[in-house]
Amino acid sequence: MKLDDANLIALARGTAVLGAGGGGDSRIGLLAAQQACADHGPVELVDLDDLHDDDLIVCCGLVGAPTVTIEKIVNGAEGERLRECVETHFGRPVGALMPAEIGGLNGLQPISWAAPMGLPVVDADGMGRAFPELTQSTMNIAGISPGPAFLTDERGTALILLADSAEWLERILRCVTVETGGLAATADYILTAAEARTATVRGSVSLAMRLGQTLIDAASDPVAALVESVSGHRLITGKVIDVERRTTGGFVRGHALVEGLQGDAQRVLRLEIQNENLIALEGGEVRASVPDLITVLDSETADAVPTELLRYGQRVTVIGFPCDPIWRTERGLELAGPRAFGYDLEYSPIEELHAPAQV
Amino acid sequence: MPPHRFDLRLGVDVGGTNTDTVVIDRDDHLVGKAKMPTTPDVSSGIEASIQSVLALDAVDVSRITHVMLGTTHATNAVIERRGLQRVAVIRIGSPATHSVRPLFGWPDDLRAAISIDETIVRGGIEFDGREIVPFDADAVRRFLDGLGEPVDAVAITSVFAPVSPRHELAAEEATRSVLGDVHVSLSHQVGSIGLLERENATVLNAALIGVAGQVSQALQSALSAHGLSPVTFFAQNDGTLMALDYARRMPVLTIGSGPANSLRGAAHLTGMDGGLVADIGGTSTDIGVLVDGFPRESAAGVEVGGVRTTFRMPDLVSIALGGGTVVQEADGNGIRIGPASTGQRLLQEGLIFGGATPTLTDAAVLDGRAALGDATRGNGHRTLLRDAIERADVLLAEAVDRIKTSRGDAPLVIVGGGSVIAPDALPGVSEIHRPEHFEVASAFGAAIAMVSGQVDRVLHLEHGKRERLVDELCEEAKDRAVQAGADPEAVRIVELDEVPLTYLTGSPTRVRARAAGPMGAL
């Protein structure tokens, strides 16, 4: 299908929901995609089954600080530079781009890069949500090598990193990103369409579009409509009464407290944050945790609120919903479960935490 | 005038239908009030309204020391695309930022009305204060030289200007070398982090410079006609006041001041700290929420004339329902209420005033909600008017429900010149208050508004220094508020916001502190 203006608007609202608070502000991604499609024509969204087995797919996105993405907006030609590097390295043409993560700005970024090249974008991604680190990719679980990795910035600087360890690439790329101004464009886990069919979260672009459309179509209660369509759980409806963010270990970490209103009066939910919303706690009990998704929504419009825009006094509804099943495997939890983020607690799937018998 | 004198204050509110003025004393008690129609040029309405309040016996003109103006000049100019300056738009950030060009996504007609042309030149700042690339001053000069028409104003926005404004300042210098004494709006003076929203606000600001000059001129000449040269403030979007000379340079900040004033005025007139406020004017009703005596603000930046900005405003639900709202039979058996309004011609066109247009005020009078005009003149439209007032009550109740954040009943304060159309009870509302002077609540809110001071800076909050640096910033914000006229005893920090700019330890953090306090003697 061709991604037109209406599709892009729905997609942007959906990627914000799947960002679980991270992935960058999807509004910037929407504007860039709209401009690129206005200048170069709409981008084709393709299913992996529609590509040849050996078509080369560039899994790409932005790494860096969300606050930089809303200020130092990208050039737009980073995608062409990445393609040039990939094609030079592999000696054959690139068939399509794919979002490294569907959450937030990054769910849209490949579209604006693909438009000037006339390349399609694949209906899949490497996370099914947003995560802060390169290691937290379904391609990593599938054993696809993260290297060679490619990095570029708005100046056209290009870097090719030959390494097989996702942890090592993550460390080096993050250092380089600081030097390039807190933001860089990267491509890693370069793979073929045949590999991608089993190593990615498939259909995630159209899922995001459907979720966005649910919000647009919901006449009276968009929050309820969204919760139903993601098989989610409403964790609390209230207002933000405290936000603390600090910079440690190379990330924005912190917490937010949401105090209940209406039927949730007297309740307080604590959100643990590392770029994304990681864990929701109430009275010391886990109400939801990574790798399941925790998204903060504006109570009125159901628009997802990124962690960097959380602010005292906002009226919000926090929802939790299940991640892609791949993250619930042993390897998935090792990479993206609570312990991977330094929390000493056992993961329980959100539907078990909120099973009717427990209530 | 002795610099420390603080006596009577004159508050002016320019609404869509009427321009209201109040005079209040040092204890915030009302001394006099007046209501005159808002005029198409706005300024003569302000003059007439000031003239009529100053003519009251109770008002001792010589005692007026301060004037506060809340005006819709800027909002109207943007919405109506009228009286706007022609602006050259310069962004400093190439090779970054090309993926979203300046003014992309603006309504075409607004862009055509304002922008002569846009460019992105090389330069801009990184999050840590370095340059992206050196600033290209020649590109600025070439761009300005090549414009095919006279330039009224220039809007300059650099990437990360809030971290360091040096490329914007260099661009201003390059601009002056070509255009001399033209107005220049610099983004670091207008907004905070968020390039596109800050750029939008900067361009709007540049476009509004002429409007700002006109209105401050009109206000000053109206005042000097009465031998007055008071300290003069403009109300701004956060409900606080800014000094006249600052407002002349920052007209965009006046956008949205009206709702904040009416909410604050309603709080003060009723003595209520919390609850809902409906400001019913001639054409529309704005409903907001009071929390601790202040308007609850919207979570996201607001749109002005279809353009997204960084400004926050009171969280409002607005509906086209006012005293002058026209009611008519619709196709089938239904009725249509608004959005057409007689506005200030209500007193000529409304049925009860001898006119021929059925309005909600006619319906309210027929329903016994007010004794105005000649109620019998509405008899010919009895069914229409009865259906209309029922429908209006439903619309009002729905709007009240939308703004509420809790299911329980909340008290509702009704203010504004169109208040007569509201019922005495509404579903979801525990009690309805109609304070004395309800019809001039916004002007009252402007007169009692607080004076604020803001400091917005990127700090390196290294370990152990954080508390001291943030405290210093807060003290500086308080000093600025006091310098602007706030009572030193009562000034306090009303907003403190910290946003780390990067992922790195010890990295720069943007800290914004805003202090506010009531007007007081220095």
Interface residues (C-beta under 8 A of the other chain):
Chain A: I28 L31 A32 Q34 Q35 A36 G64 A65 T67 V68 I70 E71 K72 I73 V74 N75 G76 A77 S112 E154 R155 G156 R174 V178 G181 G182 K239 R245 R246 T247 T248 G249 G250 F251 V252 L261 Q262 G263 D298 S299 E300 D303 V305 E308 L309 R311 G313 Q314 R315
Chain B: G93 P95 A96 T97 H98 S99 V100 R101 F104 G105 G124 E126 F127 D128 R130 I132 V133 V159 F160 I193 G194 L195 L196 V291 R296 E297 A299 A300 R402 T405 S406 R407 D497 E498 V499 P500 L501 T502 Y503 L504 T505 G506 S507 T509 R510
